[in-house]
Amino acid sequence: MNIHSWQEFEPFEDEICRMDCGNFGESAWGPATWKAMFNNRKLLVILHPVADKVLAGFVVAAYAGNEGELLKICVESKHRQKGAGSLLLTRLNRGLVAKEVGKLFLEVRDDNESATRLYQKFGFEEIGRRSRYYSHPVCDAVLYSLNLR
Ligand SMILES: CC(C)(COP(=O)(O)OP(=O)(O)OC[C@H]1O[C@@H](n2cnc3c(N)ncnc32)[C@H](O)[C@@H]1OP(=O)(O)O)[C@@H](O)C(=O)NCCC(=O)NCCS
C-alpha cells in the first residue's frame, strides 16, 4: 500500500508511531513530526500490512526532483528475515521511479548489520562516511546511493 499524504497516513498513525517508537526509540518521530514531514516535503510511505491496520513494516522516503532519500525502514522483529524488508524496498524503488526519481540516498549506522546487508543486496554503494556521527553508542554514519534507472 502506497501513501502520499497525511490524510492517507492518518488511519495508520497509531500503528506506525508504535512501531517507530519500538524500533527507533529516542529518534522516533511522533505524530507531530510525521504531520510536519507531510506538510513540508514530498513523502512516499509504503506499508506492508498483515491484517486490518496491523503492519509487518513500513518504509518512508522523501523526494524532490530527480533525487530521493530513504528516511526510515522498519520491520517488526517477529516478521524479520522473511523478505518483508526486501519487498518494502522493491516497492519503494518502483514507486519512486514512477515519480521520475532516478537516484536514492540513505544514511545508516555503521553497526547496523541487517540494514547494511539489505542495502548492499539491493546494490547501494557507499559514497561517504561521517565519523562518529551517531551517539548512544558512538558510531560512524555511512552514506549510500543507488541509481534507480
Ligand atoms: C533492516 C530491516 C528492515 C530488514 O528487514 P527484513 O524483513 O529482516 O529484511 P529481509 O528479510 O528482506 O532481508 C534482506 C536481506 O538483509 C540481510 N539481513 C536481514 N536481516 C539480517 C540479519 N539479522 N543479519 C544479517 N543479515 C540480515 C540478508 O542479507 C537478507 O537477504 P537474504 O535473505 O536474501 O540473504 C529490519 O532488520 C529492521 O526493521 N531493523 C530495525 C530498523 C532498522 O534498523 N532500520 C534501518 C535503519 S532506518
The ligand as a Gaussian input file, in Angstrom:
#p B3LYP/6-31G(d) Opt

LIG

0 1
 C       16.739000      -3.763000       8.360000
 C       15.378000      -4.476000       8.337000
 C       14.343000      -3.512000       7.758000
 C       15.482000      -5.724000       7.437000
 O       14.176000      -6.273000       7.300000
 P       13.934000      -7.820000       6.970000
 O       12.498000      -8.001000       6.721000
 O       14.550000      -8.683000       8.002000
 O       14.765000      -7.959000       5.599000
 P       14.743000      -9.187000       4.585000
 O       14.149000     -10.405000       5.235000
 O       14.147000      -8.730000       3.317000
 O       16.294000      -9.449000       4.391000
 C       17.002000      -8.793000       3.367000
 C       18.489000      -9.076000       3.455000
 O       19.038000      -8.401000       4.565000
 C       20.015000      -9.226000       5.193000
 N       19.597000      -9.405000       6.582000
 C       18.393000      -9.138000       7.139000
 N       18.442000      -9.357000       8.469000
 C       19.700000      -9.758000       8.761000
 C       20.386000     -10.109000       9.958000
 N       19.772000     -10.094000      11.149000
 N       21.693000     -10.442000       9.868000
 C       22.321000     -10.443000       8.688000
 N       21.724000     -10.117000       7.513000
 C       20.441000      -9.778000       7.549000
 C       20.109000     -10.510000       4.425000
 O       21.189000     -10.356000       3.504000
 C       18.815000     -10.546000       3.651000
 O       18.938000     -11.074000       2.381000
 P       18.785000     -12.642000       2.111000
 O       17.668000     -13.146000       2.986000
 O       18.484000     -12.725000       0.653000
 O       20.109000     -13.197000       2.488000
 C       14.972000      -4.940000       9.770000
 O       16.020000      -5.696000      10.325000
 C       14.611000      -3.816000      10.737000
 O       13.488000      -3.325000      10.757000
 N       15.565000      -3.382000      11.562000
 C       15.270000      -2.345000      12.592000
 C       15.094000      -0.976000      11.997000
 C       16.332000      -0.518000      11.254000
 O       17.440000      -0.671000      11.730000
 N       16.145000       0.103000      10.063000
 C       17.237000       0.581000       9.235000
 C       17.650000       1.956000       9.569000
 S       16.453000       3.169000       9.101000

